[in-house]
Amino acid sequence: MDLEAQIQLLIDNAPHDGITPQLIAAIALALSAIAQKLRYPQYYILQSLKEDWVLTTLSNRANPKLEKRVIYAFPTLQDVSLISSAGLDPQLIATAIPVINILFQLVALEPVDSIVFFETPGTTTNAIEIPRADLQNLVQQKLQQNKSHKSIPPDIA
């Protein structure tokens, strides 16, 4: 499914509260810009049976007190086993999720510092990390731009 279709599906499935679909449409360009840097239209995310995404805490080798919490996104189902023992844990499942949905979720995933997208099947050496703070800043910029465009009266001329 292409990115435009993914965005439309996200808008269509949003709560019809008069606000959420408009917010998604406003940040769609930011989500799409990041998604275009990634290779695949969907990635596999490891989840618990309750559909909670599995977090991995990484420590800095030089300073073990420096930690960050990441979610791994895999290009194929087989790649999940490269990092995780998921196949051995019946409480975990890998689910294919459209890339736009992953990025949209990342904006609000409080305990998550970033998502690591593995870009080459069969290896973990080629990865793109998307920090949540960077995505939030981009989304804020788009919302500010959208807000400033709407505050200009139509009869300004």
C-alpha positions as CSV (number, residue, x, y, z in Angstrom):
1,M,0.0,0.0,0.0
2,D,1.5,3.4,-1.0
3,L,2.0,6.2,1.5
4,E,-1.0,8.3,0.3
5,A,-3.3,5.3,0.8
6,Q,-1.8,4.7,4.2
7,I,-2.5,8.3,5.2
8,Q,-6.0,8.1,3.9
9,L,-6.6,4.9,5.8
10,L,-5.3,6.5,9.0
11,I,-7.6,9.5,8.5
12,D,-10.6,7.2,7.7
13,N,-10.0,5.2,10.9
14,A,-9.5,8.2,13.1
15,P,-12.2,9.1,15.7
16,H,-14.8,11.3,14.0
17,D,-14.5,14.0,16.6
18,G,-14.1,16.9,14.2
19,I,-10.5,17.3,15.2
20,T,-8.4,14.1,14.9
21,P,-8.9,13.6,11.1
22,Q,-7.8,17.3,10.5
23,L,-4.8,16.9,12.7
24,I,-3.7,13.7,10.8
25,A,-4.1,15.5,7.5
26,A,-2.1,18.5,8.9
27,I,0.9,16.3,9.9
28,A,0.6,13.9,6.9
29,L,3.4,15.7,5.1
30,A,5.8,15.3,8.0
31,L,5.0,11.6,8.3
32,S,5.2,11.1,4.6
33,A,8.6,13.0,4.4
34,I,10.1,10.6,6.9
35,A,8.5,7.5,5.5
36,Q,9.9,8.3,2.0
37,K,13.4,8.0,3.5
38,L,12.6,4.4,4.5
39,R,12.7,1.5,2.1
40,Y,9.5,-0.4,2.9
41,P,5.8,0.5,3.0
42,Q,5.4,-1.7,6.1
43,Y,7.6,-3.2,8.8
44,Y,7.2,-5.9,11.4
45,I,7.0,-4.8,15.0
46,L,7.3,-7.2,17.9
47,Q,4.2,-7.1,20.1
48,S,2.8,-8.7,23.2
49,L,-0.4,-10.6,23.0
50,K,-2.1,-7.4,24.3
51,E,-0.7,-5.6,21.2
52,D,1.8,-3.5,23.3
53,W,5.0,-2.9,21.3
54,V,8.1,-4.5,22.7
55,L,10.7,-2.0,24.0
56,T,14.4,-2.7,24.0
57,T,16.6,-0.7,26.4
58,L,20.0,0.1,25.0
59,S,22.9,1.2,27.2
60,N,25.9,3.3,26.1
61,R,29.1,1.2,26.3
62,A,31.2,4.1,27.5
63,N,28.6,5.3,30.0
64,P,26.2,2.5,31.0
65,K,24.0,5.0,32.9
66,L,23.1,6.5,29.5
67,E,20.1,4.5,28.2
68,K,17.6,4.8,25.5
69,R,14.5,2.8,24.8
70,V,13.9,1.8,21.2
71,I,11.4,-0.2,19.2
72,Y,12.8,-2.3,16.3
73,A,11.0,-2.4,13.0
74,F,12.0,-5.2,10.7
75,P,11.6,-5.4,6.9
76,T,10.5,-9.1,6.8
77,L,9.0,-11.5,9.3
78,Q,12.2,-13.7,9.1
79,D,14.3,-10.7,10.2
80,V,12.6,-10.5,13.6
81,S,14.7,-13.6,14.7
82,L,18.0,-11.7,14.0
83,I,17.7,-9.7,17.2
84,S,15.0,-11.2,19.2
85,S,14.2,-14.6,20.6
86,A,10.6,-13.8,19.7
87,G,10.1,-17.2,18.0
88,L,10.8,-18.8,21.3
89,D,8.4,-16.7,23.3
90,P,4.7,-17.6,22.8
91,Q,3.7,-14.3,24.4
92,L,5.2,-12.3,21.6
93,I,4.1,-11.9,18.0
94,A,5.5,-10.0,15.1
95,T,2.9,-7.9,13.3
96,A,3.1,-6.1,9.9
97,I,2.3,-2.5,10.4
98,P,2.2,0.2,7.7
99,V,5.1,2.7,8.0
100,I,2.8,5.7,8.3
101,N,1.0,4.1,11.3
102,I,4.3,3.3,13.0
103,L,5.5,6.9,12.7
104,F,2.1,8.3,13.8
105,Q,2.2,6.0,16.9
106,L,5.8,7.1,17.6
107,V,4.6,10.7,18.1
108,A,2.7,9.7,21.2
109,L,4.7,6.8,22.5
110,E,5.9,8.3,25.8
111,P,8.5,5.8,27.0
112,V,10.0,5.4,23.6
113,D,13.1,7.4,22.6
114,S,13.2,6.2,18.9
115,I,12.3,3.5,16.4
116,V,15.1,1.7,14.6
117,F,14.1,0.7,11.1
118,F,16.2,-2.2,9.7
119,E,16.5,-1.5,5.9
120,T,18.3,-4.6,4.6
121,P,16.7,-8.1,5.0
122,G,19.0,-10.6,6.6
123,T,21.2,-8.1,8.4
124,T,21.1,-5.6,11.3
125,T,23.9,-3.4,10.0
126,N,21.9,-1.1,7.8
127,A,19.4,0.8,10.0
128,I,17.8,4.2,10.2
129,E,16.9,5.5,13.6
130,I,14.0,7.9,13.9
131,P,14.2,9.8,17.3
132,R,10.7,10.5,18.7
133,A,11.8,14.1,19.7
134,D,12.8,14.8,16.1
135,L,9.5,13.6,14.8
136,Q,7.6,15.5,17.4
137,N,9.4,18.7,16.4
138,L,8.6,18.2,12.8
139,V,5.0,17.5,13.6
140,Q,4.8,20.7,15.8
141,Q,6.2,22.7,12.9
142,K,3.6,21.4,10.5
143,L,0.8,22.1,13.1
144,Q,2.1,25.6,13.6
145,Q,2.3,26.2,9.8
146,N,-1.3,24.8,9.5
147,K,-2.5,27.0,12.3
148,S,-0.9,30.2,10.9
149,H,-2.5,29.5,7.5
150,K,-5.9,29.2,9.0
151,S,-5.6,32.3,11.1
152,I,-5.3,34.6,8.0
153,P,-8.8,36.0,7.3
154,P,-10.1,35.0,3.8
155,D,-11.0,38.6,3.1
156,I,-7.5,40.0,3.8
157,A,-7.2,41.7,0.4
